[in-house]
Amino acid sequence: MKTSCTPVAIITGAPEVFSNDANKADDQKDLIDRIRKLPAERLLPRPSGFARVVSSASQYVNDAMRELMDLIRDGT
């Protein structure tokens, strides 16, 4: 299956920005840790039902075109 992907960047501020609020700094550190631990495959697109139908239709057309080209080649 062919897919198109858009690179993803997750940008957060450094916890030191919140030096005057320990709770916000801790929250920021937690956010950064969660992002680091997130498996990369969780960021990949999941095919929807529509994408599967389009992919199946595309494969059907490709197969039909191959068969047609074989018939043309065999007929000459």
PDB file of N, H, CA, C and O in Angstrom:
ATOM      1  N   MET A   1       0.844  -1.170   0.000  1.00  0.00           N
ATOM      2  CA  MET A   1       0.000   0.000   0.000  1.00  0.00           C
ATOM      3  C   MET A   1       0.890   1.235   0.000  1.00  0.00           C
ATOM      4  O   MET A   1       1.912   1.276   0.686  1.00  0.00           O
ATOM      5  N   LYS A   2       0.500   2.227  -0.764  1.00  0.00           N
ATOM      6  H   LYS A   2      -0.330   2.194  -1.322  1.00  0.00           H
ATOM      7  CA  LYS A   2       1.239   3.486  -0.806  1.00  0.00           C
ATOM      8  C   LYS A   2       0.492   4.515   0.027  1.00  0.00           C
ATOM      9  O   LYS A   2      -0.733   4.616  -0.035  1.00  0.00           O
ATOM     10  N   THR A   3       1.247   5.274   0.802  1.00  0.00           N
ATOM     11  H   THR A   3       2.242   5.192   0.852  1.00  0.00           H
ATOM     12  CA  THR A   3       0.654   6.356   1.585  1.00  0.00           C
ATOM     13  C   THR A   3       1.511   7.602   1.427  1.00  0.00           C
ATOM     14  O   THR A   3       2.685   7.531   1.064  1.00  0.00           O
ATOM     15  N   SER A   4       0.913   8.709   1.699  1.00  0.00           N
ATOM     16  H   SER A   4      -0.041   8.767   1.994  1.00  0.00           H
ATOM     17  CA  SER A   4       1.708   9.936   1.738  1.00  0.00           C
ATOM     18  C   SER A   4       1.746  10.387   3.189  1.00  0.00           C
ATOM     19  O   SER A   4       0.749  10.313   3.907  1.00  0.00           O
ATOM     20  N   CYS A   5       2.886  10.845   3.594  1.00  0.00           N
ATOM     21  H   CYS A   5       3.696  10.906   3.011  1.00  0.00           H
ATOM     22  CA  CYS A   5       3.056  11.241   4.992  1.00  0.00           C
ATOM     23  C   CYS A   5       3.582  12.663   5.084  1.00  0.00           C
ATOM     24  O   CYS A   5       4.304  13.143   4.211  1.00  0.00           O
ATOM     25  N   THR A   6       3.208  13.300   6.136  1.00  0.00           N
ATOM     26  H   THR A   6       2.621  12.910   6.845  1.00  0.00           H
ATOM     27  CA  THR A   6       3.709  14.630   6.432  1.00  0.00           C
ATOM     28  C   THR A   6       4.572  14.518   7.677  1.00  0.00           C
ATOM     29  O   THR A   6       4.111  14.002   8.696  1.00  0.00           O
ATOM     30  N   PRO A   7       5.809  14.986   7.621  1.00  0.00           N
ATOM     31  CA  PRO A   7       6.639  14.926   8.822  1.00  0.00           C
ATOM     32  C   PRO A   7       5.975  15.682   9.977  1.00  0.00           C
ATOM     33  O   PRO A   7       5.300  16.690   9.771  1.00  0.00           O
ATOM     34  N   VAL A   8       6.176  15.186  11.163  1.00  0.00           N
ATOM     35  H   VAL A   8       6.724  14.367  11.331  1.00  0.00           H
ATOM     36  CA  VAL A   8       5.568  15.792  12.342  1.00  0.00           C
ATOM     37  C   VAL A   8       6.673  16.266  13.277  1.00  0.00           C
ATOM     38  O   VAL A   8       7.658  15.562  13.503  1.00  0.00           O
ATOM     39  N   ALA A   9       6.502  17.437  13.802  1.00  0.00           N
ATOM     40  H   ALA A   9       5.702  18.009  13.618  1.00  0.00           H
ATOM     41  CA  ALA A   9       7.423  17.953  14.814  1.00  0.00           C
ATOM     42  C   ALA A   9       6.595  18.362  16.020  1.00  0.00           C
ATOM     43  O   ALA A   9       5.583  19.050  15.893  1.00  0.00           O
ATOM     44  N   ILE A  10       7.034  17.934  17.178  1.00  0.00           N
ATOM     45  H   ILE A  10       7.857  17.375  17.282  1.00  0.00           H
ATOM     46  CA  ILE A  10       6.371  18.332  18.420  1.00  0.00           C
ATOM     47  C   ILE A  10       7.338  19.257  19.148  1.00  0.00           C
ATOM     48  O   ILE A  10       8.448  18.866  19.509  1.00  0.00           O
ATOM     49  N   ILE A  11       6.897  20.475  19.350  1.00  0.00           N
ATOM     50  H   ILE A  11       5.995  20.793  19.056  1.00  0.00           H
ATOM     51  CA  ILE A  11       7.772  21.483  19.941  1.00  0.00           C
ATOM     52  C   ILE A  11       7.204  21.880  21.297  1.00  0.00           C
ATOM     53  O   ILE A  11       6.030  22.227  21.420  1.00  0.00           O
ATOM     54  N   THR A  12       8.051  21.822  22.298  1.00  0.00           N
ATOM     55  H   THR A  12       9.006  21.540  22.199  1.00  0.00           H
ATOM     56  CA  THR A  12       7.646  22.248  23.629  1.00  0.00           C
ATOM     57  C   THR A  12       8.669  23.244  24.152  1.00  0.00           C
ATOM     58  O   THR A  12       9.801  23.298  23.673  1.00  0.00           O
ATOM     59  N   GLY A  13       8.270  24.007  25.111  1.00  0.00           N
ATOM     60  H   GLY A  13       7.350  23.963  25.501  1.00  0.00           H
ATOM     61  CA  GLY A  13       9.204  24.938  25.740  1.00  0.00           C
ATOM     62  C   GLY A  13      10.025  24.232  26.808  1.00  0.00           C
ATOM     63  O   GLY A  13       9.603  23.213  27.354  1.00  0.00           O
ATOM     64  N   ALA A  14      11.168  24.763  27.097  1.00  0.00           N
ATOM     65  H   ALA A  14      11.511  25.591  26.654  1.00  0.00           H
ATOM     66  CA  ALA A  14      12.025  24.205  28.143  1.00  0.00           C
ATOM     67  C   ALA A  14      11.377  24.440  29.502  1.00  0.00           C
ATOM     68  O   ALA A  14      10.803  25.504  29.737  1.00  0.00           O
ATOM     69  N   PRO A  15      11.462  23.458  30.399  1.00  0.00           N
ATOM     70  CA  PRO A  15      10.866  23.625  31.733  1.00  0.00           C
ATOM     71  C   PRO A  15      11.412  24.842  32.484  1.00  0.00           C
ATOM     72  O   PRO A  15      10.725  25.413  33.332  1.00  0.00           O
ATOM     73  N   GLU A  16      12.651  25.236  32.169  1.00  0.00           N
ATOM     74  H   GLU A  16      13.209  24.772  31.481  1.00  0.00           H
ATOM     75  CA  GLU A  16      13.254  26.381  32.859  1.00  0.00           C
ATOM     76  C   GLU A  16      12.479  27.674  32.626  1.00  0.00           C
ATOM     77  O   GLU A  16      12.598  28.618  33.407  1.00  0.00           O
ATOM     78  N   VAL A  17      11.690  27.722  31.564  1.00  0.00           N
ATOM     79  H   VAL A  17      11.593  26.955  30.930  1.00  0.00           H
ATOM     80  CA  VAL A  17      10.880  28.917  31.284  1.00  0.00           C
ATOM     81  C   VAL A  17       9.922  29.189  32.444  1.00  0.00           C
ATOM     82  O   VAL A  17       9.557  30.335  32.708  1.00  0.00           O
ATOM     83  N   PHE A  18       9.525  28.123  33.128  1.00  0.00           N
ATOM     84  H   PHE A  18       9.821  27.192  32.914  1.00  0.00           H
ATOM     85  CA  PHE A  18       8.566  28.247  34.221  1.00  0.00           C
ATOM     86  C   PHE A  18       9.264  28.241  35.575  1.00  0.00           C
ATOM     87  O   PHE A  18       8.724  27.704  36.542  1.00  0.00           O
ATOM     88  N   SER A  19      10.444  28.825  35.659  1.00  0.00           N
ATOM     89  H   SER A  19      10.883  29.262  34.874  1.00  0.00           H
ATOM     90  CA  SER A  19      11.238  28.785  36.890  1.00  0.00           C
ATOM     91  C   SER A  19      10.508  29.386  38.090  1.00  0.00           C
ATOM     92  O   SER A  19      10.795  29.031  39.233  1.00  0.00           O
ATOM     93  N   ASN A  20       9.577  30.285  37.835  1.00  0.00           N
ATOM     94  H   ASN A  20       9.344  30.573  36.906  1.00  0.00           H
ATOM     95  CA  ASN A  20       8.863  30.900  38.952  1.00  0.00           C
ATOM     96  C   ASN A  20       7.628  30.095  39.370  1.00  0.00           C
ATOM     97  O   ASN A  20       6.956  30.460  40.334  1.00  0.00           O
ATOM     98  N   ASP A  21       7.324  29.017  38.665  1.00  0.00           N
ATOM     99  H   ASP A  21       7.870  28.720  37.882  1.00  0.00           H
ATOM    100  CA  ASP A  21       6.161  28.181  39.012  1.00  0.00           C
ATOM    101  C   ASP A  21       6.567  26.705  38.916  1.00  0.00           C
ATOM    102  O   ASP A  21       6.610  26.128  37.830  1.00  0.00           O
ATOM    103  N   ALA A  22       6.862  26.115  40.067  1.00  0.00           N
ATOM    104  H   ALA A  22       6.827  26.584  40.950  1.00  0.00           H
ATOM    105  CA  ALA A  22       7.359  24.731  40.118  1.00  0.00           C
ATOM    106  C   ALA A  22       6.360  23.746  39.521  1.00  0.00           C
ATOM    107  O   ALA A  22       6.760  22.771  38.885  1.00  0.00           O
ATOM    108  N   ASN A  23       5.066  23.990  39.717  1.00  0.00           N
ATOM    109  H   ASN A  23       4.741  24.783  40.233  1.00  0.00           H
ATOM    110  CA  ASN A  23       4.050  23.078  39.178  1.00  0.00           C
ATOM    111  C   ASN A  23       4.065  23.070  37.642  1.00  0.00           C
ATOM    112  O   ASN A  23       3.992  22.014  37.014  1.00  0.00           O
ATOM    113  N   LYS A  24       4.160  24.259  37.059  1.00  0.00           N
ATOM    114  H   LYS A  24       4.219  25.117  37.569  1.00  0.00           H
ATOM    115  CA  LYS A  24       4.203  24.341  35.594  1.00  0.00           C
ATOM    116  C   LYS A  24       5.485  23.716  35.041  1.00  0.00           C
ATOM    117  O   LYS A  24       5.462  23.057  34.002  1.00  0.00           O
ATOM    118  N   ALA A  25       6.583  23.923  35.729  1.00  0.00           N
ATOM    119  H   ALA A  25       6.602  24.458  36.573  1.00  0.00           H
ATOM    120  CA  ALA A  25       7.850  23.326  35.297  1.00  0.00           C
ATOM    121  C   ALA A  25       7.766  21.802  35.357  1.00  0.00           C
ATOM    122  O   ALA A  25       8.230  21.118  34.445  1.00  0.00           O
ATOM    123  N   ASP A  26       7.176  21.267  36.430  1.00  0.00           N
ATOM    124  H   ASP A  26       6.799  21.822  37.171  1.00  0.00           H
ATOM    125  CA  ASP A  26       7.000  19.811  36.541  1.00  0.00           C
ATOM    126  C   ASP A  26       6.064  19.283  35.450  1.00  0.00           C
ATOM    127  O   ASP A  26       6.316  18.231  34.863  1.00  0.00           O
ATOM    128  N   ASP A  27       4.989  20.018  35.188  1.00  0.00           N
ATOM    129  H   ASP A  27       4.784  20.873  35.666  1.00  0.00           H
ATOM    130  CA  ASP A  27       4.072  19.612  34.123  1.00  0.00           C
ATOM    131  C   ASP A  27       4.787  19.575  32.773  1.00  0.00           C
ATOM    132  O   ASP A  27       4.573  18.663  31.974  1.00  0.00           O
ATOM    133  N   GLN A  28       5.628  20.563  32.530  1.00  0.00           N
ATOM    134  H   GLN A  28       5.801  21.304  33.179  1.00  0.00           H
ATOM    135  CA  GLN A  28       6.369  20.627  31.270  1.00  0.00           C
ATOM    136  C   GLN A  28       7.346  19.450  31.163  1.00  0.00           C
ATOM    137  O   GLN A  28       7.475  18.848  30.097  1.00  0.00           O
ATOM    138  N   LYS A  29       8.028  19.123  32.255  1.00  0.00           N
ATOM    139  H   LYS A  29       7.924  19.613  33.121  1.00  0.00           H
ATOM    140  CA  LYS A  29       8.936  17.971  32.266  1.00  0.00           C
ATOM    141  C   LYS A  29       8.158  16.679  31.993  1.00  0.00           C
ATOM    142  O   LYS A  29       8.619  15.818  31.244  1.00  0.00           O
ATOM    143  N   ASP A  30       6.978  16.552  32.602  1.00  0.00           N
ATOM    144  H   ASP A  30       6.603  17.252  33.210  1.00  0.00           H
ATOM    145  CA  ASP A  30       6.141  15.372  32.372  1.00  0.00           C
ATOM    146  C   ASP A  30       5.728  15.265  30.901  1.00  0.00           C
ATOM    147  O   ASP A  30       5.745  14.182  30.317  1.00  0.00           O
ATOM    148  N   LEU A  31       5.360  16.395  30.323  1.00  0.00           N
ATOM    149  H   LEU A  31       5.346  17.275  30.798  1.00  0.00           H
ATOM    150  CA  LEU A  31       4.972  16.414  28.911  1.00  0.00           C
ATOM    151  C   LEU A  31       6.121  15.953  28.021  1.00  0.00           C
ATOM    152  O   LEU A  31       5.925  15.136  27.122  1.00  0.00           O
ATOM    153  N   ILE A  32       7.304  16.471  28.267  1.00  0.00           N
ATOM    154  H   ILE A  32       7.463  17.135  28.998  1.00  0.00           H
ATOM    155  CA  ILE A  32       8.486  16.092  27.485  1.00  0.00           C
ATOM    156  C   ILE A  32       8.776  14.601  27.647  1.00  0.00           C
ATOM    157  O   ILE A  32       9.078  13.926  26.663  1.00  0.00           O
ATOM    158  N   ASP A  33       8.691  14.077  28.867  1.00  0.00           N
ATOM    159  H   ASP A  33       8.446  14.625  29.667  1.00  0.00           H
ATOM    160  CA  ASP A  33       8.924  12.652  29.103  1.00  0.00           C
ATOM    161  C   ASP A  33       7.902  11.788  28.367  1.00  0.00           C
ATOM    162  O   ASP A  33       8.254  10.765  27.780  1.00  0.00           O
ATOM    163  N   ARG A  34       6.652  12.199  28.403  1.00  0.00           N
ATOM    164  H   ARG A  34       6.366  13.030  28.880  1.00  0.00           H
ATOM    165  CA  ARG A  34       5.602  11.432  27.700  1.00  0.00           C
ATOM    166  C   ARG A  34       5.848  11.402  26.200  1.00  0.00           C
ATOM    167  O   ARG A  34       5.684  10.362  25.564  1.00  0.00           O
ATOM    168  N   ILE A  35       6.238  12.529  25.635  1.00  0.00           N
ATOM    169  H   ILE A  35       6.372  13.375  26.152  1.00  0.00           H
ATOM    170  CA  ILE A  35       6.520  12.589  24.195  1.00  0.00           C
ATOM    171  C   ILE A  35       7.700  11.694  23.850  1.00  0.00           C
ATOM    172  O   ILE A  35       7.657  10.974  22.853  1.00  0.00           O
ATOM    173  N   ARG A  36       8.744  11.728  24.653  1.00  0.00           N
ATOM    174  H   ARG A  36       8.779  12.313  25.463  1.00  0.00           H
ATOM    175  CA  ARG A  36       9.928  10.880  24.407  1.00  0.00           C
ATOM    176  C   ARG A  36       9.574   9.398  24.460  1.00  0.00           C
ATOM    177  O   ARG A  36      10.128   8.607  23.698  1.00  0.00           O
ATOM    178  N   LYS A  37       8.668   9.013  25.340  1.00  0.00           N
ATOM    179  H   LYS A  37       8.218   9.656  25.960  1.00  0.00           H
ATOM    180  CA  LYS A  37       8.306   7.605  25.510  1.00  0.00           C
ATOM    181  C   LYS A  37       7.268   7.127  24.492  1.00  0.00           C
ATOM    182  O   LYS A  37       7.028   5.926  24.373  1.00  0.00           O
ATOM    183  N   LEU A  38       6.663   8.041  23.769  1.00  0.00           N
ATOM    184  H   LEU A  38       6.858   9.017  23.866  1.00  0.00           H
ATOM    185  CA  LEU A  38       5.629   7.688  22.804  1.00  0.00           C
ATOM    186  C   LEU A  38       6.245   6.904  21.648  1.00  0.00           C
ATOM    187  O   LEU A  38       7.150   7.411  20.986  1.00  0.00           O
ATOM    188  N   PRO A  39       5.778   5.677  21.387  1.00  0.00           N
ATOM    189  CA  PRO A  39       6.322   4.903  20.265  1.00  0.00           C
ATOM    190  C   PRO A  39       6.049   5.611  18.936  1.00  0.00           C
ATOM    191  O   PRO A  39       4.949   6.113  18.704  1.00  0.00           O
ATOM    192  N   ALA A  40       7.054   5.642  18.076  1.00  0.00           N
ATOM    193  H   ALA A  40       7.947   5.234  18.264  1.00  0.00           H
ATOM    194  CA  ALA A  40       6.934   6.344  16.792  1.00  0.00           C
ATOM    195  C   ALA A  40       5.779   5.808  15.962  1.00  0.00           C
ATOM    196  O   ALA A  40       5.122   6.575  15.258  1.00  0.00           O
ATOM    197  N   GLU A  41       5.516   4.501  16.032  1.00  0.00           N
ATOM    198  H   GLU A  41       6.049   3.878  16.604  1.00  0.00           H
ATOM    199  CA  GLU A  41       4.435   3.930  15.216  1.00  0.00           C
ATOM    200  C   GLU A  41       3.058   4.458  15.605  1.00  0.00           C
ATOM    201  O   GLU A  41       2.114   4.363  14.820  1.00  0.00           O
ATOM    202  N   ARG A  42       2.935   5.013  16.809  1.00  0.00           N
ATOM    203  H   ARG A  42       3.701   5.090  17.447  1.00  0.00           H
ATOM    204  CA  ARG A  42       1.657   5.615  17.202  1.00  0.00           C
ATOM    205  C   ARG A  42       1.382   6.902  16.438  1.00  0.00           C
ATOM    206  O   ARG A  42       0.246   7.375  16.411  1.00  0.00           O
ATOM    207  N   LEU A  43       2.414   7.474  15.813  1.00  0.00           N
ATOM    208  H   LEU A  43       3.336   7.089  15.834  1.00  0.00           H
ATOM    209  CA  LEU A  43       2.253   8.712  15.054  1.00  0.00           C
ATOM    210  C   LEU A  43       1.969   8.448  13.579  1.00  0.00           C
ATOM    211  O   LEU A  43       1.694   9.380  12.823  1.00  0.00           O
ATOM    212  N   LEU A  44       2.033   7.186  13.167  1.00  0.00           N
ATOM    213  H   LEU A  44       2.256   6.429  13.780  1.00  0.00           H
ATOM    214  CA  LEU A  44       1.789   6.859  11.768  1.00  0.00           C
ATOM    215  C   LEU A  44       0.296   6.877  11.471  1.00  0.00           C
ATOM    216  O   LEU A  44      -0.514   6.559  12.342  1.00  0.00           O
ATOM    217  N   PRO A  45      -0.076   7.249  10.238  1.00  0.00           N
ATOM    218  CA  PRO A  45      -1.502   7.279   9.892  1.00  0.00           C
ATOM    219  C   PRO A  45      -2.073   5.870   9.859  1.00  0.00           C
ATOM    220  O   PRO A  45      -1.388   4.921   9.480  1.00  0.00           O
ATOM    221  N   ARG A  46      -3.298   5.743  10.249  1.00  0.00           N
ATOM    222  H   ARG A  46      -3.855   6.514  10.557  1.00  0.00           H
ATOM    223  CA  ARG A  46      -4.005   4.469  10.178  1.00  0.00           C
ATOM    224  C   ARG A  46      -4.974   4.544   9.008  1.00  0.00           C
ATOM    225  O   ARG A  46      -5.728   5.510   8.887  1.00  0.00           O
ATOM    226  N   PRO A  47      -4.961   3.530   8.146  1.00  0.00           N
ATOM    227  CA  PRO A  47      -5.849   3.596   6.990  1.00  0.00           C
ATOM    228  C   PRO A  47      -7.315   3.533   7.417  1.00  0.00           C
ATOM    229  O   PRO A  47      -7.702   2.717   8.254  1.00  0.00           O
ATOM    230  N   SER A  48      -8.098   4.393   6.838  1.00  0.00           N
ATOM    231  H   SER A  48      -7.783   5.056   6.158  1.00  0.00           H
ATOM    232  CA  SER A  48      -9.529   4.397   7.113  1.00  0.00           C
ATOM    233  C   SER A  48     -10.207   3.409   6.172  1.00  0.00           C
ATOM    234  O   SER A  48      -9.564   2.877   5.268  1.00  0.00           O
ATOM    235  N   GLY A  49     -11.474   3.164   6.370  1.00  0.00           N
ATOM    236  H   GLY A  49     -11.997   3.596   7.105  1.00  0.00           H
ATOM    237  CA  GLY A  49     -12.234   2.292   5.477  1.00  0.00           C
ATOM    238  C   GLY A  49     -12.188   2.817   4.054  1.00  0.00           C
ATOM    239  O   GLY A  49     -12.050   2.044   3.107  1.00  0.00           O
ATOM    240  N   PHE A  50     -12.302   4.125   3.902  1.00  0.00           N
ATOM    241  H   PHE A  50     -12.414   4.754   4.672  1.00  0.00           H
ATOM    242  CA  PHE A  50     -12.258   4.744   2.576  1.00  0.00           C
ATOM    243  C   PHE A  50     -10.902   4.514   1.923  1.00  0.00           C
ATOM    244  O   PHE A  50     -10.832   4.219   0.730  1.00  0.00           O
ATOM    245  N   ALA A  51      -9.824   4.646   2.691  1.00  0.00           N
ATOM    246  H   ALA A  51      -9.881   4.886   3.660  1.00  0.00           H
ATOM    247  CA  ALA A  51      -8.483   4.438   2.137  1.00  0.00           C
ATOM    248  C   ALA A  51      -8.315   3.005   1.659  1.00  0.00           C
ATOM    249  O   ALA A  51      -7.679   2.769   0.632  1.00  0.00           O
ATOM    250  N   ARG A  52      -8.875   2.043   2.390  1.00  0.00           N
ATOM    251  H   ARG A  52      -9.391   2.235   3.224  1.00  0.00           H
ATOM    252  CA  ARG A  52      -8.783   0.646   1.961  1.00  0.00           C
ATOM    253  C   ARG A  52      -9.551   0.419   0.663  1.00  0.00           C
ATOM    254  O   ARG A  52      -9.089  -0.313  -0.212  1.00  0.00           O
ATOM    255  N   VAL A  53     -10.724   1.045   0.535  1.00  0.00           N
ATOM    256  H   VAL A  53     -11.099   1.640   1.246  1.00  0.00           H
ATOM    257  CA  VAL A  53     -11.519   0.901  -0.691  1.00  0.00           C
ATOM    258  C   VAL A  53     -10.767   1.489  -1.872  1.00  0.00           C
ATOM    259  O   VAL A  53     -10.704   0.878  -2.939  1.00  0.00           O
ATOM    260  N   VAL A  54     -10.195   2.676  -1.687  1.00  0.00           N
ATOM    261  H   VAL A  54     -10.246   3.173  -0.821  1.00  0.00           H
ATOM    262  CA  VAL A  54      -9.438   3.312  -2.769  1.00  0.00           C
ATOM    263  C   VAL A  54      -8.239   2.459  -3.144  1.00  0.00           C
ATOM    264  O   VAL A  54      -7.947   2.286  -4.327  1.00  0.00           O
ATOM    265  N   SER A  55      -7.545   1.927  -2.155  1.00  0.00           N
ATOM    266  H   SER A  55      -7.782   2.067  -1.194  1.00  0.00           H
ATOM    267  CA  SER A  55      -6.390   1.085  -2.416  1.00  0.00           C
ATOM    268  C   SER A  55      -6.802  -0.175  -3.172  1.00  0.00           C
ATOM    269  O   SER A  55      -6.119  -0.582  -4.113  1.00  0.00           O
ATOM    270  N   SER A  56      -7.915  -0.799  -2.769  1.00  0.00           N
ATOM    271  H   SER A  56      -8.470  -0.468  -2.005  1.00  0.00           H
ATOM    272  CA  SER A  56      -8.406  -1.994  -3.452  1.00  0.00           C
ATOM    273  C   SER A  56      -8.793  -1.678  -4.884  1.00  0.00           C
ATOM    274  O   SER A  56      -8.475  -2.441  -5.796  1.00  0.00           O
ATOM    275  N   ALA A  57      -9.475  -0.563  -5.091  1.00  0.00           N
ATOM    276  H   ALA A  57      -9.734   0.057  -4.350  1.00  0.00           H
ATOM    277  CA  ALA A  57      -9.877  -0.162  -6.443  1.00  0.00           C
ATOM    278  C   ALA A  57      -8.655   0.104  -7.301  1.00  0.00           C
ATOM    279  O   ALA A  57      -8.618  -0.277  -8.471  1.00  0.00           O
ATOM    280  N   SER A  58      -7.664   0.750  -6.729  1.00  0.00           N
ATOM    281  H   SER A  58      -7.695   1.060  -5.778  1.00  0.00           H
ATOM    282  CA  SER A  58      -6.436   1.044  -7.452  1.00  0.00           C
ATOM    283  C   SER A  58      -5.735  -0.252  -7.859  1.00  0.00           C
ATOM    284  O   SER A  58      -5.248  -0.367  -8.984  1.00  0.00           O
ATOM    285  N   GLN A  59      -5.684  -1.216  -6.962  1.00  0.00           N
ATOM    286  H   GLN A  59      -6.081  -1.123  -6.048  1.00  0.00           H
ATOM    287  CA  GLN A  59      -5.059  -2.506  -7.273  1.00  0.00           C
ATOM    288  C   GLN A  59      -5.837  -3.223  -8.373  1.00  0.00           C
ATOM    289  O   GLN A  59      -5.239  -3.832  -9.259  1.00  0.00           O
ATOM    290  N   TYR A  60      -7.163  -3.153  -8.321  1.00  0.00           N
ATOM    291  H   TYR A  60      -7.649  -2.658  -7.600  1.00  0.00           H
ATOM    292  CA  TYR A  60      -8.004  -3.781  -9.342  1.00  0.00           C
ATOM    293  C   TYR A  60      -7.720  -3.161 -10.713  1.00  0.00           C
ATOM    294  O   TYR A  60      -7.583  -3.881 -11.703  1.00  0.00           O
ATOM    295  N   VAL A  61      -7.631  -1.843 -10.772  1.00  0.00           N
ATOM    296  H   VAL A  61      -7.742  -1.259  -9.969  1.00  0.00           H
ATOM    297  CA  VAL A  61      -7.346  -1.154 -12.038  1.00  0.00           C
ATOM    298  C   VAL A  61      -5.955  -1.538 -12.535  1.00  0.00           C
ATOM    299  O   VAL A  61      -5.775  -1.798 -13.724  1.00  0.00           O
ATOM    300  N   ASN A  62      -4.985  -1.576 -11.651  1.00  0.00           N
ATOM    301  H   ASN A  62      -5.132  -1.365 -10.684  1.00  0.00           H
ATOM    302  CA  ASN A  62      -3.628  -1.975 -12.055  1.00  0.00           C
ATOM    303  C   ASN A  62      -3.614  -3.388 -12.618  1.00  0.00           C
ATOM    304  O   ASN A  62      -2.978  -3.641 -13.641  1.00  0.00           O
ATOM    305  N   ASP A  63      -4.312  -4.315 -11.960  1.00  0.00           N
ATOM    306  H   ASP A  63      -4.830  -4.110 -11.129  1.00  0.00           H
ATOM    307  CA  ASP A  63      -4.374  -5.694 -12.442  1.00  0.00           C
ATOM    308  C   ASP A  63      -5.064  -5.770 -13.801  1.00  0.00           C
ATOM    309  O   ASP A  63      -4.615  -6.494 -14.690  1.00  0.00           O
ATOM    310  N   ALA A  64      -6.148  -5.028 -13.959  1.00  0.00           N
ATOM    311  H   ALA A  64      -6.513  -4.440 -13.238  1.00  0.00           H
ATOM    312  CA  ALA A  64      -6.873  -5.028 -15.226  1.00  0.00           C
ATOM    313  C   ALA A  64      -6.010  -4.453 -16.348  1.00  0.00           C
ATOM    314  O   ALA A  64      -6.027  -4.957 -17.470  1.00  0.00           O
ATOM    315  N   MET A  65      -5.259  -3.402 -16.042  1.00  0.00           N
ATOM    316  H   MET A  65      -5.246  -2.992 -15.130  1.00  0.00           H
ATOM    317  CA  MET A  65      -4.385  -2.806 -17.062  1.00  0.00           C
ATOM    318  C   MET A  65      -3.284  -3.788 -17.465  1.00  0.00           C
ATOM    319  O   MET A  65      -2.944  -3.882 -18.645  1.00  0.00           O
ATOM    320  N   ARG A  66      -2.735  -4.508 -16.514  1.00  0.00           N
ATOM    321  H   ARG A  66      -3.011  -4.431 -15.556  1.00  0.00           H
ATOM    322  CA  ARG A  66      -1.710  -5.513 -16.832  1.00  0.00           C
ATOM    323  C   ARG A  66      -2.280  -6.593 -17.750  1.00  0.00           C
ATOM    324  O   ARG A  66      -1.646  -6.985 -18.730  1.00  0.00           O
ATOM    325  N   GLU A  67      -3.479  -7.067 -17.422  1.00  0.00           N
ATOM    326  H   GLU A  67      -3.993  -6.749 -16.626  1.00  0.00           H
ATOM    327  CA  GLU A  67      -4.122  -8.086 -18.254  1.00  0.00           C
ATOM    328  C   GLU A  67      -4.386  -7.553 -19.659  1.00  0.00           C
ATOM    329  O   GLU A  67      -4.183  -8.265 -20.643  1.00  0.00           O
ATOM    330  N   LEU A  68      -4.833  -6.317 -19.753  1.00  0.00           N
ATOM    331  H   LEU A  68      -4.998  -5.739 -18.954  1.00  0.00           H
ATOM    332  CA  LEU A  68      -5.100  -5.703 -21.050  1.00  0.00           C
ATOM    333  C   LEU A  68      -3.803  -5.582 -21.853  1.00  0.00           C
ATOM    334  O   LEU A  68      -3.782  -5.869 -23.050  1.00  0.00           O
ATOM    335  N   MET A  69      -2.737  -5.162 -21.201  1.00  0.00           N
ATOM    336  H   MET A  69      -2.754  -4.928 -20.229  1.00  0.00           H
ATOM    337  CA  MET A  69      -1.451  -5.042 -21.893  1.00  0.00           C
ATOM    338  C   MET A  69      -0.953  -6.410 -22.358  1.00  0.00           C
ATOM    339  O   MET A  69      -0.379  -6.514 -23.442  1.00  0.00           O
ATOM    340  N   ASP A  70      -1.162  -7.460 -21.561  1.00  0.00           N
ATOM    341  H   ASP A  70      -1.628  -7.375 -20.680  1.00  0.00           H
ATOM    342  CA  ASP A  70      -0.782  -8.801 -21.962  1.00  0.00           C
ATOM    343  C   ASP A  70      -1.574  -9.242 -23.185  1.00  0.00           C
ATOM    344  O   ASP A  70      -1.020  -9.856 -24.096  1.00  0.00           O
ATOM    345  N   LEU A  71      -2.867  -8.934 -23.210  1.00  0.00           N
ATOM    346  H   LEU A  71      -3.318  -8.435 -22.470  1.00  0.00           H
ATOM    347  CA  LEU A  71      -3.695  -9.281 -24.376  1.00  0.00           C
ATOM    348  C   LEU A  71      -3.218  -8.559 -25.631  1.00  0.00           C
ATOM    349  O   LEU A  71      -3.176  -9.143 -26.715  1.00  0.00           O
ATOM    350  N   ILE A  72      -2.865  -7.302 -25.480  1.00  0.00           N
ATOM    351  H   ILE A  72      -2.899  -6.828 -24.600  1.00  0.00           H
ATOM    352  CA  ILE A  72      -2.385  -6.515 -26.631  1.00  0.00           C
ATOM    353  C   ILE A  72      -1.077  -7.106 -27.128  1.00  0.00           C
ATOM    354  O   ILE A  72      -0.895  -7.273 -28.334  1.00  0.00           O
ATOM    355  N   ARG A  73      -0.166  -7.423 -26.223  1.00  0.00           N
ATOM    356  H   ARG A  73      -0.314  -7.287 -25.244  1.00  0.00           H
ATOM    357  CA  ARG A  73       1.124  -7.998 -26.619  1.00  0.00           C
ATOM    358  C   ARG A  73       0.952  -9.366 -27.298  1.00  0.00           C
ATOM    359  O   ARG A  73       1.613  -9.655 -28.296  1.00  0.00           O
ATOM    360  N   ASP A  74       0.063 -10.200 -26.751  1.00  0.00           N
ATOM    361  H   ASP A  74      -0.474  -9.965 -25.941  1.00  0.00           H
ATOM    362  CA  ASP A  74      -0.165 -11.525 -27.307  1.00  0.00           C
ATOM    363  C   ASP A  74      -0.854 -11.456 -28.671  1.00  0.00           C
ATOM    364  O   ASP A  74      -0.677 -12.354 -29.495  1.00  0.00           O
ATOM    365  N   GLY A  75      -1.620 -10.423 -28.914  1.00  0.00           N
ATOM    366  H   GLY A  75      -1.764  -9.694 -28.245  1.00  0.00           H
ATOM    367  CA  GLY A  75      -2.361 -10.282 -30.167  1.00  0.00           C
ATOM    368  C   GLY A  75      -1.520  -9.778 -31.315  1.00  0.00           C
ATOM    369  O   GLY A  75      -1.961  -9.835 -32.463  1.00  0.00           O
ATOM    370  N   THR A  76      -0.322  -9.286 -31.046  1.00  0.00           N
ATOM    371  H   THR A  76       0.036  -9.240 -30.114  1.00  0.00           H
ATOM    372  CA  THR A  76       0.509  -8.763 -32.150  1.00  0.00           C
ATOM    373  C   THR A  76       1.534  -9.737 -32.616  1.00  0.00           C
ATOM    374  O   THR A  76       2.299  -9.438 -33.532  1.00  0.00           O
TER     375      THR A  76
END
